Amino acid sequence: MLMTVQELACGYNASRPILDHINFQLHEREILAILGPNGVGKTTLFKTLLRLIPKLKGNIYIDGEDISKWSNRKAAQAIAYVAQNHVPPFPYLVQDVVILGRVASTGYFKQPTKLDHEIADEAMNDMGIYHLKEKPYTDISGGERQLVMLAQALAHQPKILFLDEPTASLDYGNQSKVLEKIVSLSKRGYAVVMTTHSPEHAFMCRSKALLLQKDSPVLFGTAEDILTEKNLHDAYNVKVNIVEYMGEDGKMMRMCSTSINDSENDNG
């Protein structure tokens, strides 16, 4: 077992938590997709899991250790975070952006060693962007930038990757490329926690799912068990149809479709 969350409550006011009674377990080689409508508390939960805001109650364990007792450096070495979008103010080279992932190990004021450069090169190779290493980060596409940030996170050599809407603002092709890399990382042993607005991303990654709903219990389980037509309707207030089809690997896949007319009828 890698990560355990028990009876977690999070928010900014102890008397009025935004989310409460959150329980889940995440093992290595697993992906957890956090879904829910806007304003339900996905960002607040994410920040709490990352220790950016203090928990209101409950416990978060990684490998049996209470992470609230960790130093910032120990947390940075175990957890890597990739934000939604990142455009630096200066045209740093891709290799320089990636090697910043070594800061948690080297410290802020030390020059990267040969080993640090080798780890960064390996991370770029893993993400398929080694050929971009000497290009300015500002001159590459949005999909390529997201892969650079994933490479930077890998250079941390963390236990868990936290990805905040990793496919936001990407076109369909780049979304598929990023999701493919996320799946490959989980197969290599990483645990991945990501927020997404698309149930299909959870199906594509064959992940676990944490579905947040306003004024309703948090639902946790496999994507197939949790992201049902009824639960998605209750969460997003739209009629959802889930269609099954055979994937290229011979396994059953799922996709969602909605109807504007049906959702309008449901609203009255």
C-alpha positions as CSV (number, residue, x, y, z in Angstrom):
1,M,0.0,0.0,0.0
2,L,1.4,3.4,-0.9
3,M,-1.1,6.1,-0.1
4,T,-4.0,6.0,2.4
5,V,-6.5,8.8,3.2
6,Q,-8.7,8.3,6.2
7,E,-11.7,10.5,7.2
8,L,-10.1,13.5,5.6
9,A,-11.9,16.9,5.9
10,C,-10.5,19.9,4.0
11,G,-11.4,23.5,3.5
12,Y,-10.7,26.9,5.1
13,N,-13.0,26.9,8.1
14,A,-13.0,24.0,10.6
15,S,-16.7,24.5,11.4
16,R,-17.7,24.4,7.7
17,P,-15.5,22.0,5.7
18,I,-15.8,22.0,1.9
19,L,-15.3,18.3,1.8
20,D,-15.5,15.7,4.6
21,H,-15.3,11.9,5.1
22,I,-12.9,11.3,2.3
23,N,-11.4,7.8,2.3
24,F,-9.4,6.1,-0.3
25,Q,-6.3,3.9,-0.9
26,L,-3.9,4.2,-3.8
27,H,-1.2,1.6,-4.6
28,E,1.8,1.9,-6.8
29,R,1.0,1.3,-10.5
30,E,-2.5,2.8,-10.0
31,I,-4.1,6.0,-11.3
32,L,-6.7,7.9,-9.3
33,A,-8.9,10.3,-11.3
34,I,-10.7,13.0,-9.2
35,L,-13.8,14.3,-10.9
36,G,-16.7,16.5,-10.0
37,P,-18.5,19.7,-11.1
38,N,-16.9,23.1,-10.8
39,G,-17.0,24.5,-7.3
40,V,-17.3,21.2,-5.5
41,G,-13.8,21.3,-4.0
42,K,-11.5,19.4,-6.4
43,T,-8.8,22.1,-6.1
44,T,-9.2,22.3,-2.3
45,L,-8.7,18.5,-2.0
46,F,-5.7,18.6,-4.3
47,K,-4.1,21.4,-2.3
48,T,-4.7,19.5,0.9
49,L,-3.2,16.2,-0.4
50,L,-0.2,18.3,-1.6
51,R,0.1,19.9,1.9
52,L,-0.4,23.4,0.4
53,I,-3.2,24.0,2.9
54,P,-3.6,22.2,6.2
55,K,-6.1,19.4,6.6
56,L,-9.0,20.1,8.9
57,K,-9.1,16.6,10.3
58,G,-8.3,13.0,9.3
59,N,-5.0,11.5,8.1
60,I,-2.9,11.2,5.0
61,Y,-0.3,8.4,5.0
62,I,2.4,7.5,2.4
63,D,4.0,4.2,3.1
64,G,2.5,4.2,6.5
65,E,4.0,7.6,7.5
66,D,1.8,10.6,8.4
67,I,2.9,13.2,5.8
68,S,1.7,16.1,8.1
69,K,4.9,15.4,10.1
70,W,7.2,15.5,7.1
71,S,9.6,18.3,6.4
72,N,9.0,20.2,3.2
73,R,12.1,18.7,1.6
74,K,11.0,15.1,2.4
75,A,7.5,15.8,1.0
76,A,9.1,17.3,-2.2
77,Q,11.2,14.2,-2.7
78,A,8.2,11.9,-2.4
79,I,5.6,13.9,-4.3
80,A,5.9,15.7,-7.7
81,Y,3.2,18.2,-8.9
82,V,2.4,19.2,-12.4
83,A,0.1,22.3,-12.8
84,Q,-2.5,22.8,-15.5
85,N,-0.5,25.2,-17.7
86,H,2.9,26.8,-17.3
87,V,4.5,29.3,-19.6
88,P,7.7,30.7,-18.1
89,P,8.5,34.5,-18.5
90,F,11.9,33.6,-20.0
91,P,12.8,31.3,-22.9
92,Y,14.6,28.6,-20.8
93,L,15.8,25.6,-22.7
94,V,13.8,22.5,-22.3
95,Q,16.7,20.7,-20.7
96,D,17.0,23.5,-18.1
97,V,13.3,23.3,-17.2
98,V,13.5,19.5,-16.8
99,I,16.6,19.6,-14.6
100,L,14.8,22.0,-12.2
101,G,13.1,18.8,-11.1
102,R,16.3,17.8,-9.3
103,V,16.1,20.8,-6.9
104,A,14.4,18.7,-4.2
105,S,17.5,16.5,-4.1
106,T,20.3,19.0,-4.8
107,G,19.0,22.1,-3.1
108,Y,18.5,25.5,-4.6
109,F,22.1,26.7,-4.5
110,K,24.1,23.8,-5.9
111,Q,25.1,23.1,-9.5
112,P,23.5,20.0,-11.0
113,T,25.9,17.1,-11.1
114,K,26.6,14.7,-13.9
115,L,24.2,12.3,-12.3
116,D,21.5,15.0,-12.2
117,H,21.9,15.6,-16.0
118,E,21.7,11.9,-16.6
119,I,18.5,11.6,-14.7
120,A,17.0,14.6,-16.6
121,D,18.1,13.1,-19.9
122,E,16.4,9.8,-19.0
123,A,13.2,11.6,-18.0
124,M,13.2,13.5,-21.4
125,N,13.8,10.1,-23.2
126,D,10.9,8.6,-21.2
127,M,8.5,11.4,-22.3
128,G,9.8,11.3,-25.9
129,I,11.1,14.8,-25.9
130,Y,14.8,14.4,-25.9
131,H,15.0,15.9,-29.3
132,L,13.6,19.1,-27.9
133,K,16.2,19.5,-25.1
134,E,18.0,22.5,-26.7
135,K,14.8,24.3,-27.8
136,P,13.3,27.2,-25.9
137,Y,10.4,26.0,-23.8
138,T,8.4,29.0,-25.0
139,D,8.7,27.9,-28.7
140,I,7.2,24.4,-28.4
141,S,3.6,23.4,-28.5
142,G,1.2,23.1,-25.6
143,G,1.3,19.3,-25.7
144,E,5.0,19.3,-25.8
145,R,5.2,21.7,-22.8
146,Q,3.0,19.3,-20.9
147,L,5.3,16.5,-21.6
148,V,8.3,18.7,-20.5
149,M,6.5,19.3,-17.2
150,L,5.9,15.6,-16.8
151,A,9.7,15.0,-17.5
152,Q,10.5,17.6,-14.8
153,A,8.3,15.7,-12.4
154,L,10.0,12.4,-13.3
155,A,13.4,14.0,-12.6
156,H,12.2,14.4,-9.0
157,Q,12.2,10.6,-8.8
158,P,9.0,10.7,-6.7
159,K,6.7,8.0,-5.4
160,I,3.5,9.8,-6.4
161,L,2.7,12.2,-9.3
162,F,0.0,14.8,-8.8
163,L,-1.4,16.1,-12.1
164,D,-3.9,19.0,-12.1
165,E,-6.0,18.6,-15.3
166,P,-3.0,17.4,-17.3
167,T,-4.9,17.6,-20.7
168,A,-6.5,21.0,-20.1
169,S,-6.4,23.3,-23.2
170,L,-4.8,20.5,-25.4
171,D,-6.3,19.3,-28.7
172,Y,-7.6,15.8,-29.0
173,G,-4.4,14.4,-30.4
174,N,-2.2,15.9,-27.6
175,Q,-4.7,14.8,-25.0
176,S,-4.3,11.2,-26.2
177,K,-0.5,11.5,-26.2
178,V,-0.4,12.8,-22.6
179,L,-2.8,10.2,-21.4
180,E,-0.7,7.5,-23.0
181,K,2.4,8.7,-21.2
182,I,0.5,8.8,-17.9
183,V,-0.6,5.2,-18.4
184,S,3.0,4.2,-19.2
185,L,4.2,5.9,-16.0
186,S,1.8,3.9,-13.9
187,K,2.9,0.7,-15.5
188,R,6.5,1.5,-14.5
189,G,5.5,1.7,-10.8
190,Y,4.4,5.3,-10.2
191,A,1.1,6.1,-8.5
192,V,-0.7,8.9,-10.2
193,V,-3.4,11.3,-8.9
194,M,-5.0,13.5,-11.4
195,T,-8.0,15.9,-11.7
196,T,-10.0,15.8,-14.8
197,H,-13.4,17.0,-16.2
198,S,-13.7,14.1,-18.5
199,P,-15.0,10.7,-17.3
200,E,-13.6,9.2,-20.5
201,H,-10.1,10.0,-19.3
202,A,-10.7,7.8,-16.3
203,F,-12.0,5.0,-18.6
204,M,-9.0,5.4,-21.0
205,C,-6.6,5.1,-18.1
206,R,-8.5,2.3,-16.5
207,S,-8.1,4.2,-13.3
208,K,-9.7,4.4,-9.9
209,A,-12.2,7.3,-9.5
210,L,-13.1,9.7,-6.7
211,L,-16.3,11.4,-7.6
212,L,-17.1,14.6,-5.7
213,Q,-20.7,15.8,-5.5
214,K,-22.4,18.8,-3.8
215,D,-24.2,17.8,-0.6
216,S,-23.6,14.1,-1.3
217,P,-21.1,11.5,-0.1
218,V,-17.8,11.2,-1.9
219,L,-17.7,8.1,-4.1
220,F,-14.6,6.0,-4.5
221,G,-13.9,2.8,-6.5
222,T,-12.9,1.7,-10.0
223,A,-14.0,4.0,-12.8
224,E,-16.3,1.4,-14.1
225,D,-18.1,1.0,-10.8
226,I,-18.3,4.7,-9.9
227,L,-18.7,6.6,-13.2
228,T,-22.1,5.2,-14.0
229,E,-24.8,6.9,-15.9
230,K,-26.8,7.6,-12.7
231,N,-23.8,8.9,-10.7
232,L,-22.7,11.2,-13.5
233,H,-26.2,12.5,-13.9
234,D,-26.4,13.2,-10.2
235,A,-23.0,14.9,-10.1
236,Y,-23.3,17.0,-13.3
237,N,-27.1,17.3,-13.8
238,V,-27.0,16.1,-17.4
239,K,-28.2,12.9,-18.9
240,V,-25.3,10.7,-19.7
241,N,-25.1,7.6,-22.0
242,I,-22.2,5.3,-21.6
243,V,-21.3,3.2,-24.6
244,E,-19.0,0.2,-24.6
245,Y,-16.7,-0.8,-27.4
246,M,-13.7,-3.1,-27.9
247,G,-10.3,-1.4,-27.6
248,E,-7.3,-2.1,-29.7
249,D,-5.9,-4.2,-26.9
250,G,-8.9,-6.4,-27.0
251,K,-10.3,-5.0,-23.7
252,M,-13.7,-3.4,-23.3
253,M,-13.6,0.4,-23.3
254,R,-16.2,3.0,-22.4
255,M,-17.1,6.4,-23.7
256,C,-19.7,9.0,-22.7
257,S,-22.2,11.0,-24.7
258,T,-24.7,13.6,-23.5
259,S,-27.9,15.2,-25.0
260,I,-28.6,18.9,-24.5
261,N,-32.3,18.3,-25.0
262,D,-32.4,15.5,-22.5
263,S,-30.5,17.6,-19.9
264,E,-32.9,20.5,-20.5
265,N,-35.9,18.3,-20.0
266,D,-34.4,16.9,-16.8
267,N,-34.1,20.5,-15.5
268,G,-37.8,21.1,-15.8
